[in-house]
């Protein structure tokens, strides 16, 4: 694809076969899971807000507009503190029509 060096407005690119836009490569997507290294499968479960055993970091997935090509896939995961902020991190809203 074309490197645009910025985030893009919703619906500015074609949807995937499931009707979702910008699934990977626009911004990192927050998940509700605790980060574990090595991967242990627990990332499929959301943690409770104040779960002390979960540790300080949460999983982010999918890469962003400023990521290397290898990171632009939903299986690629990173870690970030919920209190952190930067322009390449967001969340996904989906509506079932």
Phi, psi and omega in degrees: 000181181269132176277112186262353176061026180191166172287163183237152176296151177304142178068014180278347175238162181296150178282158174280181182301342180262006178083012180264140179257147173053047182294324179222143172096356176270295173222154171301143181254124174296145167241175181259020186253151174283146179277135177227134177228116009283164180303131183237006178087348181288349180291356176276357183242132175288143177266162175282152187308315185250033180287104183294332181285348184282343182082175187278343187257152177238160181279137169240147185224158167095349182073177183217181182300339181254013181273159172289154182306324181297337181270000185266066176205151186295334180283344180284129184233150176227188181220144181203150176282138179303334180282348181281154179220140168198163191287357180247025183227131181206204177213164185253134171250132179227142180237129177276113182271000000 
